[in-house]
């Protein structure tokens, strides 16, 4: 977490720091990597990669997986679930030739993160792994499959595409991993999962990892698991205790000003979440129009190469701010994220937990700030119901604006310059002339755009719409989901 403490733009934010459970004085010592039954070669790779000690989910799941048990495991996001199934697969397939492992993930980003872990521990031992995801030429996939990798990482839809084309068969698969099973089912992959599980041998090991256990996941587990061992680390609907949660009550008009001030105060890396692809694009354009150029964005409508580049440059520090949607939330595994900002509340309450889990990972600390407007009453109630508690000052009856319309930028581009940085002249380098104009407020209809274009120039001589006192464009308002 960044040492600089953030404050609300108009009032002190409500802060929630979850309580921690005291450790008994005579508790058993925490297990080490050596205690889990891993080979010396894997232990060397763990040390080289800087993995000093296993997390709770790793300590409990790796020995059971090495013994060959089916598993259904849950843990809070950011606790190292990927290594929990990668390391046992590496131990099992080292020195073998043929395709024996299949890992299914809901999104391209998660699949690529799994591949990154495999590169750390599988590739040094001569194991080959490939990723089958959308956005890549099928011919490239076919060439990769022809190398007979020991492990395939894939999204369900893409794997079924290759099954339809006869590019692969799954007759010799020994281990199947369903990572983020709840998300795959939420995204409508039930039919694809059922088909894939019918294609693999019945005599196999199956590992299910899921952040939550809704009835759909329980039904899937009953169908595909054999005498499974259950592992639950903490409550799946409890936010990570290492994340300090803060809440700022704002109006639609004042939220952009509060957001901009928070960006200036936080000096570390930031992930910002919107609830729609359109909202992410509009927010990025608005930041650029207001002189904030160290931001990039990622959502499913961007090409695969653009998504990979945006995430890579964010990890490397070229961009300090990453704007993302919920579909990408579970696929973003970046170390040392200082701050998560919920610019808009998610459509599904469970996604609140997954969003804030992008910070405070692997025992580190972090901050999550959520903006709450009066229209968020229903979502607030659903999140509180999921977590089993009310946030201080955040009950459904207490969601109200606190800064009113005191000079901040208006969601439809009205006057009142506030404290926004002045707009820079011209379009940022590389920005395409597509999508909504940066000076038109997100969420604004075509009729209002026509009226703005007829409105002529403002007092300061800037063209288009109704600029603020400093000539900056319209602020980002709400956006419909997509």
Beta strands, then each sheet from edge to edge (+ up, - down):
strand 1: 14-17
strand 2: 71-75
strand 3: 101-105
strand 4: 129-132
strand 5: 151-155
strand 6: 175-179
strand 7: 205-209
strand 8: 229-233
strand 9: 243-249
strand 10: 270-273
strand 11: 295-298
strand 12: 321-324
strand 13: 339-342
strand 14: 366-372
sheet 1: 1+ 9- 14- 13- 10- 12- 11-
sheet 2: 4+ 5+ 3+ 6+ 7+ 2+ 8+
end
